[in-house]
Amino acid sequence: MGVIYVFLFFVISFVYIAFRNILIDSIGLLIAEIWQIASAAPDAVTFDNVLSGDFFRVLGGSLSDTLIDSFNTTVSSLITVLLIAVILMLLSFVLGGFLCRLSIRKSINKEETRRGFVAMLIRFFVAAVFTLILAVCIYYFLYSLFLLLALYLVFKAVALILEAKLIYFRDKKLKEMLTVKNIMLYVASSIVFFAVTLSFILLLWLTFNFFIAIAIGIPLIIYYTEIIRFTMVEYFRELFYK
């Protein structure tokens, strides 16, 4: 939570300062360009241009082009700042999850961390497949996101079971662990957790405000994504060694 809050404070400060500087610079540059156009306009005034309307058409076109270029440049800069802010927050989620996972591992015995690289590859593969499916679903059929969520939970369950097998239960057969029952147990527990968590966040929102709800809710979700990995390990230990 501390990591996320530090990043959040930094990101908010960064966005505020960047937005302020971009808007101030854009407005100043726009005023200077408009003043330059207005200053040069009298030199182009002739009796024929005024009567034909060319003067006003050219002047209006120049002002319009200036406004459009300034708007596009400003919006592009603001979007870039927002993308950087999102990347920084995602980095905080990853770092927070790593520290959470590291602290939990201290209470887990028989772990061989050198096999964590294989687990990382599994997680990367699941994330890549999910991202690809997400892009296809959004492009062709937006409402398929609900189906996508269910598929993601199944993919995640399979990845966690494979990870547990490779790191903690190398002496056990995969078919003993990778069963429909275990996958469905993970999916059901995930749905229950998210329902409870979202209800808790909504309660915080109604009781306090949206910012407090998000500030507390996001670390809870990150904590869940890490703790469920080790909860599954304990589940299999009780199943095999009870």
C-alpha positions as CSV (number, residue, x, y, z in Angstrom):
1,M,0.0,0.0,0.0
2,G,2.9,2.3,0.8
3,V,4.5,1.8,-2.6
4,I,1.2,2.5,-4.4
5,Y,0.5,5.6,-2.3
6,V,4.0,7.0,-2.9
7,F,3.7,6.5,-6.6
8,L,0.2,7.9,-6.6
9,F,1.4,11.1,-4.9
10,F,4.2,11.4,-7.3
11,V,2.0,10.7,-10.4
12,I,-0.6,13.3,-9.2
13,S,2.1,15.9,-8.7
14,F,3.7,15.0,-12.1
15,V,0.3,15.2,-13.9
16,Y,-0.6,18.5,-12.2
17,I,2.7,20.2,-13.0
18,A,2.9,18.8,-16.6
19,F,-0.7,19.8,-17.4
20,R,-0.2,23.3,-16.0
21,N,3.0,23.8,-18.0
22,I,1.5,22.4,-21.2
23,L,-1.6,24.6,-20.9
24,I,0.4,27.7,-20.0
25,D,2.8,27.2,-22.9
26,S,0.0,26.4,-25.3
27,I,-2.0,29.4,-24.4
28,G,1.0,31.7,-24.6
29,L,2.0,30.3,-28.0
30,L,-1.5,30.5,-29.3
31,I,-1.9,34.2,-28.2
32,A,1.5,35.0,-29.9
33,E,0.5,33.3,-33.2
34,I,-2.9,35.1,-33.2
35,W,-1.2,38.4,-32.5
36,Q,1.2,37.8,-35.3
37,I,-1.7,37.0,-37.7
38,A,-3.6,40.1,-36.6
39,S,-0.6,42.3,-36.9
40,A,0.1,41.1,-40.5
41,A,-3.5,41.3,-41.5
42,P,-3.7,45.1,-42.3
43,D,-0.8,44.7,-44.8
44,A,-2.9,42.4,-46.9
45,V,-6.0,44.6,-46.9
46,T,-7.0,46.0,-50.3
47,F,-10.3,47.4,-51.5
48,D,-10.9,44.4,-53.9
49,N,-10.0,41.8,-51.2
50,V,-12.5,43.3,-48.8
51,L,-15.3,43.5,-51.4
52,S,-14.7,40.0,-52.7
53,G,-14.5,38.6,-49.2
54,D,-11.0,37.0,-49.8
55,F,-9.5,39.0,-47.0
56,F,-11.9,37.7,-44.4
57,R,-11.8,34.1,-45.8
58,V,-8.0,34.1,-45.6
59,L,-7.9,35.7,-42.2
60,G,-10.6,33.2,-40.9
61,G,-8.7,30.3,-42.4
62,S,-5.4,31.3,-40.8
63,L,-7.1,31.7,-37.4
64,S,-8.9,28.4,-37.8
65,D,-5.7,26.5,-38.8
66,T,-3.9,28.1,-35.9
67,L,-6.5,27.1,-33.4
68,I,-6.8,23.5,-34.8
69,D,-3.0,23.0,-34.7
70,S,-2.7,24.4,-31.2
71,F,-5.6,22.2,-30.0
72,N,-4.1,19.0,-31.6
73,T,-0.6,19.7,-30.2
74,T,-2.0,20.4,-26.7
75,V,-4.2,17.3,-26.7
76,S,-1.3,15.1,-27.9
77,S,0.9,16.4,-25.1
78,L,-1.8,15.9,-22.5
79,I,-2.4,12.3,-23.7
80,T,1.3,11.6,-23.6
81,V,1.4,12.8,-20.0
82,L,-1.6,10.6,-19.1
83,L,0.0,7.5,-20.7
84,I,3.2,8.1,-18.7
85,A,1.1,8.4,-15.6
86,V,-0.7,5.2,-16.3
87,I,2.6,3.4,-17.0
88,L,4.0,4.7,-13.6
89,M,0.9,3.5,-11.8
90,L,1.1,0.1,-13.4
91,L,4.7,-0.1,-12.4
92,S,3.7,0.7,-8.8
93,F,1.2,-2.2,-9.0
94,V,3.9,-4.6,-10.2
95,L,6.4,-3.4,-7.5
96,G,3.7,-3.5,-4.8
97,G,2.8,-7.0,-5.9
98,F,6.4,-8.1,-5.9
99,L,7.0,-6.9,-2.4
100,C,3.8,-8.5,-1.2
101,R,4.8,-11.8,-2.8
102,L,8.3,-11.5,-1.3
103,S,7.0,-11.0,2.2
104,I,4.5,-13.9,1.9
105,R,7.2,-16.3,0.6
106,K,9.1,-15.9,3.9
107,S,6.3,-17.9,5.6
108,I,6.3,-20.6,2.9
109,N,8.6,-23.6,3.3
110,K,10.2,-25.8,0.7
111,E,10.3,-23.1,-1.9
112,E,13.0,-23.2,-4.6
113,T,13.2,-19.6,-6.0
114,R,15.4,-20.6,-8.9
115,R,12.3,-22.1,-10.5
116,G,10.5,-18.8,-10.3
117,F,11.8,-17.9,-13.7
118,V,9.6,-20.6,-15.3
119,A,6.7,-19.4,-13.3
120,M,7.3,-15.9,-14.6
121,L,7.3,-17.2,-18.2
122,I,4.0,-18.9,-17.5
123,R,2.5,-15.6,-16.1
124,F,3.9,-13.7,-19.1
125,F,2.3,-16.2,-21.5
126,V,-1.1,-16.0,-19.9
127,A,-0.9,-12.2,-19.9
128,A,0.1,-12.2,-23.6
129,V,-2.7,-14.5,-24.6
130,F,-5.2,-12.6,-22.6
131,T,-4.1,-9.3,-24.2
132,L,-4.5,-10.8,-27.6
133,I,-7.9,-12.2,-26.9
134,L,-8.9,-8.8,-25.3
135,A,-7.9,-6.9,-28.5
136,V,-9.8,-9.3,-30.7
137,C,-12.9,-9.2,-28.6
138,I,-13.0,-5.4,-28.3
139,Y,-12.5,-5.1,-32.1
140,Y,-15.2,-7.5,-33.1
141,F,-17.7,-7.7,-30.2
142,L,-17.5,-5.5,-27.1
143,Y,-20.0,-7.4,-25.1
144,S,-17.8,-10.5,-25.3
145,L,-15.7,-8.9,-22.5
146,F,-17.9,-10.9,-20.0
147,L,-16.9,-14.1,-21.7
148,L,-13.3,-12.9,-21.8
149,L,-13.3,-12.4,-18.0
150,A,-14.4,-16.0,-17.5
151,L,-11.7,-17.2,-19.9
152,Y,-9.1,-15.2,-18.2
153,L,-10.0,-16.7,-14.8
154,V,-9.7,-20.2,-16.3
155,F,-6.3,-19.2,-17.9
156,K,-5.2,-17.8,-14.6
157,A,-6.2,-20.9,-12.7
158,V,-4.3,-23.1,-15.1
159,A,-1.2,-20.9,-14.8
160,L,-1.2,-20.9,-11.0
161,I,-1.6,-24.7,-10.9
162,L,1.3,-25.1,-13.3
163,E,3.3,-22.7,-11.2
164,A,2.6,-24.6,-8.0
165,K,3.5,-27.9,-9.7
166,L,6.8,-26.6,-11.0
167,I,7.9,-24.9,-7.8
168,Y,6.3,-26.7,-4.9
169,F,5.0,-30.1,-6.0
170,R,7.5,-31.6,-8.5
171,D,7.0,-35.1,-7.2
172,K,3.2,-34.9,-7.9
173,K,1.5,-35.7,-11.2
174,L,0.1,-32.8,-13.1
175,K,-3.2,-34.6,-13.6
176,E,-3.7,-34.8,-9.9
177,M,-3.6,-31.0,-9.7
178,L,-4.9,-29.7,-13.0
179,T,-8.5,-30.9,-12.6
180,V,-11.8,-29.2,-13.5
181,K,-12.7,-29.2,-9.8
182,N,-9.6,-27.2,-8.9
183,I,-10.0,-24.8,-11.8
184,M,-13.6,-24.2,-10.9
185,L,-12.7,-23.7,-7.2
186,Y,-10.3,-20.9,-8.3
187,V,-12.9,-19.3,-10.6
188,A,-15.5,-19.4,-7.9
189,S,-13.2,-18.0,-5.2
190,S,-12.2,-15.2,-7.6
191,I,-15.8,-14.2,-8.3
192,V,-16.6,-14.2,-4.6
193,F,-13.6,-12.1,-3.8
194,F,-14.3,-9.5,-6.5
195,A,-17.9,-9.3,-5.5
196,V,-17.0,-8.7,-1.8
197,T,-14.2,-6.3,-2.7
198,L,-16.3,-4.3,-5.1
199,S,-19.1,-4.1,-2.5
200,F,-16.6,-2.9,0.1
201,I,-15.2,-0.3,-2.4
202,L,-18.8,0.9,-3.1
203,L,-19.5,1.1,0.6
204,L,-16.4,3.2,1.1
205,W,-17.4,5.4,-1.8
206,L,-20.9,6.0,-0.4
207,T,-19.6,6.5,3.1
208,F,-16.6,8.7,2.4
209,N,-15.6,9.5,-1.2
210,F,-14.4,8.0,-4.5
211,F,-10.8,8.7,-3.9
212,I,-10.7,6.9,-0.5
213,A,-12.5,4.0,-2.0
214,I,-10.0,3.6,-4.8
215,A,-7.0,4.3,-2.6
216,I,-8.0,1.4,-0.3
217,G,-9.6,-0.9,-2.9
218,I,-6.6,-1.1,-5.4
219,P,-4.2,-2.4,-2.8
220,L,-6.8,-5.0,-1.7
221,I,-7.1,-6.2,-5.3
222,I,-3.3,-6.4,-5.7
223,Y,-3.0,-8.2,-2.4
224,Y,-5.6,-10.7,-3.5
225,T,-3.8,-11.4,-6.8
226,E,-0.7,-12.4,-4.9
227,I,-2.1,-14.1,-1.8
228,I,-4.3,-16.4,-3.9
229,R,-1.1,-18.0,-5.4
230,F,0.1,-19.0,-2.0
231,T,-3.4,-20.0,-0.8
232,M,-3.5,-22.5,-3.7
233,V,-0.1,-23.8,-2.6
234,E,-1.5,-24.4,0.9
235,Y,-4.6,-26.0,-0.5
236,F,-2.5,-28.6,-2.4
237,R,-0.3,-29.2,0.7
238,E,-3.4,-30.0,2.8
239,L,-4.7,-32.1,-0.1
240,F,-1.5,-34.1,-0.5
241,Y,0.0,-34.2,3.0
242,K,-3.0,-34.2,5.4
